[in-house]
């Protein structure tokens, strides 16, 4: 049997008869499922779990689209928990993957001390930091550390 949802597969088999006049028996043989399996799933009512999962998927899609397609599963999970949903981060991540939703990483603004953007300040001390007396040479470090640096 294929990796398809059972209810969707049963609906497909049923549609082959109505749309293309192909018998259930033949369609089941081609898809390698038993006819008894098809008749079991054909009129099966939707479970409460399936209904909740569908509602959760819709809420996830709304939050994702409301964020401008940027939020990932941790942020969406946090908003869902605040809204009263009892769900795990992994469930949200799995549903987002099934729906084809992937958050975008927001590009952080880099510091202004990049050498390619502005010329370096003049070096009046000529890298000689020794002094004969106090208050003759002042120096400091303006190095900016990126978040990714250790």
LODO-923745 format. One line per field, with one value per residue: x, y, z of N, C-alpha, C, O in turn; residue in one letter. Coordinates in Angstrom, 3 decimals. Layout:
! LODO-923745
neast: (X:...)
nnorth: (Y:...)
nup: (Z:...)
caeast: (X:...)
canorth: (Y:...)
caup: (Z:...)
ceast: (X:...)
cnorth: (Y:...)
cup: (Z:...)
oeast: (X:...)
onorth: (Y:...)
oup: (Z:...)
res: (A:...)
***
This chain:
! LODO-923745
neast: (0.847:0.418:2.037:-0.074:-2.733:-5.203:-7.993:-8.005:-7.053:-9.104:-11.156:-10.165:-10.277:-13.029:-13.798:-12.828:-14.651:-16.982:-16.140:-14.622:-15.713:-14.542:-14.245:-14.471:-13.141:-11.132:-9.620:-8.726:-7.103:-5.095:-3.949:-3.058:-4.490:-6.804:-10.197:-11.884:-10.605:-10.992:-13.833:-14.138:-12.969:-14.405:-16.894:-16.250:-16.619:-15.373:-12.914:-12.662:-10.071:-8.974:-10.516:-9.715:-7.011:-7.204:-8.346:-6.259:-4.252:-5.321:-5.332:-2.586:-1.760:-3.030:-1.730:0.888:0.665:-0.228:2.060:3.564:4.743:7.003:7.339:8.591:8.296:8.782:7.964:5.320:4.264:4.468:2.632:0.309:0.079:-0.309:-2.787:-4.314:-4.167:-3.305:-0.523:2.416:5.751:6.991:4.824:3.691:5.810:5.872:3.323:3.586:5.568:4.184:2.262:3.822:4.995:7.484:9.427:11.037:14.368:15.139:17.070:19.621:20.708:23.913:26.869:28.247:30.936:32.355:35.036:34.799:32.827:33.283:36.006:38.980:39.739:42.128:45.479:46.929:48.765:50.417:50.479:52.025:51.875:53.124:53.994:55.558:54.614:51.581:48.382:49.222:48.946:46.025:43.984:41.707:39.427:37.297:36.076:33.557:31.519:30.183:27.083:27.385:30.025:32.419)
nnorth: (-1.179:2.302:5.319:6.996:8.932:6.941:7.555:9.350:7.721:5.820:7.494:8.182:5.703:5.318:7.488:6.730:4.985:6.530:8.667:7.560:5.131:2.764:-0.281:-0.933:-3.196:-3.614:-1.243:-1.495:-3.761:-2.775:-0.803:-2.371:-3.013:-4.496:-5.353:-5.485:-3.832:-1.369:-1.117:-0.959:1.516:3.261:4.474:5.508:7.466:10.777:11.140:12.572:13.312:13.660:15.827:17.793:17.964:18.974:21.487:22.578:22.660:24.588:26.862:27.111:27.701:30.197:31.781:31.629:32.855:35.329:36.295:37.120:35.047:34.304:33.244:30.484:27.056:27.107:29.714:29.825:27.718:28.802:30.928:29.442:28.004:30.127:30.864:28.863:26.267:22.840:21.466:20.021:21.202:19.680:18.500:20.746:21.459:19.186:19.312:21.768:21.091:19.178:20.820:22.341:24.666:26.923:28.798:31.984:33.007:35.820:38.432:39.761:43.030:44.037:45.133:48.506:48.761:47.815:47.263:47.690:49.559:52.190:54.510:53.805:55.247:57.911:57.077:58.462:57.827:56.018:53.254:53.055:52.683:53.470:55.698:58.561:59.906:60.239:60.859:61.499:59.811:58.427:55.573:53.129:50.322:49.574:47.343:45.380:42.753:40.019:38.167:35.547:34.943:33.247)
nup: (0.000:-0.550:0.742:1.440:2.907:4.456:4.230:2.087:0.054:-0.095:-0.940:-3.453:-4.771:-4.783:-6.390:-8.884:-9.900:-10.217:-11.851:-13.984:-14.605:-13.664:-12.024:-8.475:-7.659:-9.640:-9.409:-6.770:-7.057:-8.764:-7.136:-5.157:-2.774:-0.518:-1.260:0.902:2.686:1.398:1.491:4.206:4.813:3.212:3.993:6.412:9.287:9.980:12.424:15.748:16.273:13.709:12.866:14.716:14.034:11.450:12.005:13.513:11.579:9.888:11.550:11.975:9.371:9.029:11.002:10.034:7.473:8.332:9.484:7.424:6.096:7.599:10.215:12.069:13.248:16.135:16.966:16.029:17.506:20.085:19.912:19.477:21.900:23.655:22.736:23.726:22.734:23.090:22.251:20.780:19.995:18.062:16.727:15.543:13.855:12.183:10.976:9.647:7.805:6.296:5.167:3.613:4.561:5.400:7.517:7.090:7.548:9.344:8.224:10.007:10.883:10.166:11.944:11.992:11.626:9.408:7.244:4.498:4.054:5.033:5.210:7.138:10.332:10.760:11.751:14.198:16.148:15.092:15.626:17.919:21.173:23.457:26.102:27.572:29.777:31.795:30.166:27.550:25.351:24.175:23.864:22.564:22.284:19.754:18.814:17.382:18.309:16.638:16.872:16.172:16.610:18.691)
caeast: (0.000:1.205:2.157:-1.133:-3.739:-6.190:-9.266:-7.801:-6.937:-10.449:-11.905:-9.650:-10.834:-14.445:-13.935:-12.520:-15.884:-17.943:-15.618:-14.052:-16.427:-13.629:-14.803:-13.692:-12.290:-9.969:-8.811:-8.067:-6.040:-4.005:-3.312:-2.612:-5.205:-7.905:-11.524:-12.455:-10.016:-11.675:-15.193:-14.019:-12.628:-15.235:-17.911:-15.788:-16.797:-14.173:-12.732:-12.436:-8.646:-8.793:-11.138:-8.830:-5.795:-7.562:-8.484:-4.921:-3.558:-5.869:-4.839:-1.158:-1.660:-3.417:-0.647:2.034:0.394:-0.303:3.419:4.287:5.469:8.319:7.424:8.889:7.483:8.821:7.166:3.915:3.886:4.299:1.358:-0.769:-0.043:-0.929:-4.192:-5.034:-3.995:-2.367:0.149:3.868:6.512:7.241:3.589:3.584:6.833:5.448:2.205:4.103:6.257:3.154:1.594:4.806:5.274:8.821:9.698:12.240:15.266:15.218:18.457:19.951:21.548:25.285:27.441:28.696:32.399:32.894:36.064:34.466:31.782:33.806:37.462:39.453:40.136:43.579:46.262:47.846:49.750:51.202:50.519:52.973:51.042:53.945:54.001:56.511:53.884:50.131:47.586:49.849:48.379:44.797:43.558:40.587:39.069:35.917:35.741:32.182:31.485:28.956:26.456:27.836:31.405:32.524)
canorth: (0.000:3.526:6.131:8.000:8.858:5.912:8.140:9.931:6.602:5.268:8.452:8.045:4.475:5.574:8.429:6.068:4.371:7.548:9.535:6.842:3.859:1.666:-0.942:-0.881:-4.379:-3.383:-0.174:-2.064:-4.642:-1.949:-0.115:-3.419:-2.992:-5.445:-4.737:-5.351:-2.615:-0.220:-0.991:-0.533:2.945:4.061:5.280:5.732:8.862:11.491:11.074:13.855:13.620:14.194:17.158:18.701:18.148:19.884:22.832:23.019:22.993:25.861:27.930:27.261:28.406:31.597:32.455:31.720:33.881:36.610:36.740:37.430:33.818:34.334:32.505:29.062:26.259:27.512:30.929:29.462:26.917:29.722:31.631:28.470:27.738:31.325:30.883:27.807:24.960:21.900:20.833:20.055:21.885:18.716:18.361:21.956:21.352:18.156:19.841:22.799:20.396:18.581:21.901:23.028:25.986:27.034:30.174:32.606:33.548:37.267:38.859:40.758:44.121:43.890:46.321:49.567:48.830:46.989:48.044:48.013:50.577:53.530:54.460:53.692:56.523:58.115:56.533:59.512:57.268:55.136:51.962:53.090:53.036:53.778:57.121:58.925:60.409:60.052:61.773:61.865:58.962:57.747:54.587:52.286:49.252:49.717:46.113:44.944:41.301:39.471:37.152:34.220:34.716:32.656)
caup: (0.000:-0.654:1.959:1.364:3.969:4.093:3.801:0.758:-0.874:-0.270:-1.769:-4.817:-5.347:-5.042:-7.510:-10.150:-10.413:-10.637:-12.903:-15.128:-14.752:-13.354:-10.844:-7.239:-7.621:-10.493:-8.819:-5.591:-7.524:-9.288:-6.004:-4.237:-1.501:-0.576:-1.374:2.244:3.244:0.779:2.012:5.601:4.861:2.314:4.682:7.779:9.698:10.385:13.867:16.426:16.119:12.356:12.846:15.458:13.243:10.358:12.580:13.877:10.329:9.392:12.428:11.673:8.080:9.246:11.729:9.131:6.465:9.037:9.812:6.198:5.758:8.232:11.471:12.045:14.164:17.548:17.175:15.833:18.673:21.209:19.720:19.659:23.344:24.241:22.327:24.424:22.110:23.734:21.128:20.949:18.943:16.984:15.953:14.715:12.814:11.238:10.192:8.735:6.717:5.445:4.452:2.764:5.128:5.987:7.902:6.550:8.548:9.216:8.130:11.019:10.426:10.631:12.563:11.100:11.590:8.335:6.560:3.112:3.973:5.272:5.396:8.515:10.951:10.659:12.862:14.636:17.060:14.245:16.308:19.034:22.316:24.629:26.426:28.621:30.941:31.636:29.347:26.288:24.306:24.568:22.865:22.986:21.367:19.286:18.107:17.565:18.252:16.063:17.721:15.769:17.020:20.038)
ceast: (0.886:1.202:1.120:-2.056:-4.793:-7.512:-9.147:-7.707:-8.306:-11.301:-11.461:-10.246:-12.309:-14.665:-13.646:-13.777:-16.839:-17.429:-15.186:-14.695:-15.489:-14.118:-13.867:-12.691:-11.007:-9.046:-8.060:-6.924:-4.836:-3.236:-2.823:-3.179:-6.374:-9.234:-12.144:-11.888:-10.733:-13.064:-15.192:-13.825:-13.585:-16.186:-17.527:-15.975:-15.467:-14.076:-12.502:-10.974:-8.358:-9.380:-10.235:-7.561:-6.048:-7.707:-7.126:-4.132:-4.039:-5.363:-3.357:-0.976:-2.007:-2.309:0.553:1.834:0.295:1.059:4.199:5.165:6.865:8.412:7.732:8.065:7.607:7.937:5.670:3.425:3.615:2.964:0.167:-1.006:-0.702:-2.402:-4.992:-4.928:-3.011:-1.743:1.659:4.523:6.734:6.005:3.417:4.587:6.423:4.302:2.671:4.825:5.246:2.445:2.548:5.137:6.651:9.087:10.984:13.076:15.387:16.682:18.685:20.865:22.944:25.785:27.963:30.208:32.980:33.894:35.688:33.458:32.282:35.304:37.830:39.858:41.654:44.295:47.309:48.972:50.732:51.500:51.564:52.226:51.847:53.951:54.975:55.814:52.398:49.524:48.299:49.250:47.151:44.437:42.404:40.293:37.597:35.470:34.313:32.141:30.146:28.395:26.957:29.254:31.441:33.091)
cnorth: (1.233:4.275:7.256:7.843:7.825:6.497:8.730:8.828:5.966:6.195:8.364:6.819:4.669:6.491:7.773:5.453:5.442:8.377:8.770:5.477:2.651:1.046:-0.801:-2.031:-4.149:-2.317:-0.686:-2.982:-3.841:-1.279:-1.084:-3.258:-3.958:-4.692:-4.542:-4.095:-1.388:-0.042:-0.586:0.981:3.836:4.986:5.573:7.203:9.480:11.485:12.467:14.277:14.228:15.598:18.168:18.992:19.089:21.319:23.406:23.434:24.334:27.034:28.190:28.039:29.891:32.370:32.667:32.818:35.262:37.169:37.160:36.266:33.767:33.447:31.034:28.346:26.691:28.729:30.621:28.634:27.821:30.465:30.690:28.184:28.920:31.432:29.745:26.430:24.131:21.082:20.942:20.778:20.945:18.489:19.547:21.885:20.330:18.648:20.910:22.159:19.771:19.634:22.659:24.426:25.979:28.501:30.683:33.143:35.052:37.663:39.984:41.816:43.956:45.206:47.324:49.618:47.886:47.813:48.425:49.147:52.002:53.452:54.396:55.070:56.678:57.637:57.560:58.961:56.371:53.796:51.899:53.589:53.296:55.288:57.367:59.344:60.152:61.157:62.245:61.074:58.261:56.754:53.768:51.239:49.396:48.472:45.713:43.435:40.852:38.423:35.759:33.916:34.124:33.635)
cup: (0.000:0.666:1.973:2.560:3.554:3.584:2.398:-0.294:-1.136:-1.132:-3.221:-5.498:-5.680:-6.231:-8.855:-10.762:-10.939:-11.813:-14.157:-15.378:-14.598:-12.044:-9.645:-7.195:-8.429:-9.901:-7.592:-5.992:-8.017:-8.148:-4.931:-2.830:-1.628:-0.678:0.004:2.938:2.701:1.370:3.485:5.682:4.079:3.059:6.124:8.151:10.128:11.908:14.445:16.279:14.752:12.229:13.543:14.672:12.065:10.845:12.936:12.634:9.787:10.232:12.166:10.371:8.244:9.959:10.810:8.095:7.100:9.397:8.584:5.770:6.383:9.467:11.228:13.096:15.627:17.841:17.027:17.014:19.870:21.107:19.910:21.143:24.034:23.896:22.954:23.799:22.933:22.624:21.352:19.773:17.763:16.122:15.028:13.566:11.752:10.362:9.206:7.550:5.750:4.605:3.523:3.260:5.774:6.273:7.275:7.686:8.308:9.216:9.125:10.423:11.008:11.204:11.544:10.951:10.551:7.530:5.134:2.986:4.199:5.511:6.875:9.032:10.851:11.923:13.276:15.512:16.294:14.948:17.426:20.265:23.581:24.851:27.568:29.904:30.723:30.771:28.080:25.122:24.881:23.460:23.450:21.934:21.022:18.521:18.435:17.393:17.677:16.999:17.403:16.214:18.416:21.033)
oeast: (2.004:0.471:1.401:-2.153:-5.233:-8.084:-10.080:-8.219:-8.624:-12.081:-12.288:-10.668:-12.779:-15.608:-14.172:-13.937:-17.438:-18.212:-15.358:-14.264:-15.623:-14.374:-12.663:-11.552:-9.915:-7.826:-6.892:-5.880:-3.692:-2.009:-2.248:-2.461:-6.870:-9.359:-12.841:-12.592:-11.048:-13.441:-16.132:-14.439:-13.578:-16.252:-18.388:-15.539:-14.559:-15.048:-12.189:-10.677:-7.597:-8.805:-10.010:-7.089:-5.192:-7.252:-6.862:-3.429:-3.241:-5.007:-2.917:-0.133:-1.344:-1.984:1.160:2.735:0.685:1.208:5.372:6.210:7.802:9.495:7.203:7.230:6.598:7.242:4.854:2.300:2.636:2.253:-0.867:-2.150:-1.557:-3.184:-6.202:-5.554:-2.005:-2.341:2.122:3.926:6.672:6.124:3.042:4.251:6.602:4.305:2.207:4.705:5.427:2.069:2.122:5.519:6.947:8.985:11.895:12.552:15.699:17.441:18.023:21.695:23.109:25.194:28.100:30.715:33.992:33.606:36.218:33.257:31.744:35.809:37.092:40.266:42.382:43.775:48.435:50.032:51.781:52.614:51.953:51.969:51.280:53.917:55.191:56.353:51.980:50.080:47.983:49.069:47.216:44.569:42.179:40.841:36.743:34.581:33.904:32.681:29.092:29.118:26.955:29.662:30.594:33.246)
onorth: (1.189:3.925:8.350:6.768:7.836:5.991:8.625:8.979:5.616:5.729:8.460:6.882:4.237:6.301:8.219:5.411:5.268:8.752:9.264:4.745:1.652:1.757:-0.584:-1.869:-4.456:-2.482:-0.352:-2.987:-4.188:-1.198:-0.672:-3.352:-4.203:-3.550:-3.557:-3.399:-0.468:1.077:0.053:1.649:5.053:6.177:5.852:8.089:8.782:11.792:13.412:15.467:15.189:16.457:19.265:20.129:19.908:22.255:24.583:24.444:25.124:28.080:29.339:28.932:30.748:33.491:33.738:33.625:36.257:38.375:37.518:36.468:33.249:32.932:30.419:28.959:26.648:28.761:31.104:28.820:27.623:30.610:31.094:28.128:28.740:32.012:29.654:25.494:24.651:20.132:21.853:20.941:21.361:18.305:19.387:22.214:20.571:18.431:20.954:22.632:19.826:19.372:23.512:25.287:25.118:29.346:29.914:33.671:35.492:37.274:41.021:41.523:43.759:46.261:47.005:50.457:47.232:48.956:49.404:49.652:52.936:52.426:54.868:55.942:55.686:57.777:57.543:59.580:56.013:53.277:50.807:54.787:53.334:56.062:56.504:59.162:59.877:62.250:63.327:61.615:57.600:57.056:53.735:51.270:49.345:48.550:45.703:42.906:41.254:37.855:34.883:32.755:34.450:33.302)
oup: (0.512:1.591:2.463:3.151:2.404:2.618:1.602:-1.403:-2.272:-1.963:-4.127:-6.652:-6.733:-6.998:-9.875:-11.982:-12.000:-12.685:-15.271:-16.269:-15.305:-11.072:-9.780:-6.758:-7.953:-9.898:-7.394:-5.340:-7.722:-8.192:-3.923:-1.835:-2.727:-0.237:0.246:3.670:3.456:1.719:3.957:6.514:4.266:2.755:6.958:7.416:10.581:12.598:13.721:16.174:14.639:11.560:13.032:14.642:11.727:10.188:12.692:12.646:9.283:9.689:12.137:10.288:7.658:9.567:10.801:7.863:6.487:9.594:8.687:5.152:5.775:9.748:10.302:13.761:16.331:18.856:17.812:17.478:20.589:22.101:20.443:21.593:24.901:24.650:22.751:24.296:23.416:22.117:22.037:18.708:16.606:14.911:13.867:12.428:10.559:9.150:8.067:6.420:4.534:3.463:2.745:2.468:6.603:5.383:6.970:8.667:7.202:10.103:9.081:9.562:12.212:10.976:10.363:10.206:10.800:7.176:4.609:1.881:3.604:5.968:7.740:8.264:10.858:13.029:12.779:15.604:16.830:14.875:17.841:20.390:24.673:23.894:28.419:30.995:29.598:30.659:27.584:24.031:25.917:22.274:24.660:20.832:21.906:17.673:19.596:16.421:18.169:17.817:18.268:16.203:19.247:22.208)
res: (X:X:X:X:X:X:X:X:X:X:X:X:X:X:X:X:X:X:X:X:X:X:X:X:X:X:X:X:X:X:X:X:X:X:X:X:X:X:X:X:X:X:X:X:X:X:X:X:X:X:X:X:X:X:X:X:X:X:X:X:X:X:X:X:X:X:X:X:X:X:X:X:X:X:X:X:X:X:X:X:X:X:X:X:X:X:X:X:X:X:X:X:X:X:X:X:X:X:X:X:X:X:X:X:X:X:X:X:X:X:X:X:X:X:X:X:X:X:X:X:X:X:X:X:X:X:X:X:X:X:X:X:X:X:X:X:X:X:X:X:X:X:X:X:X:X:X:X:X:X)
***
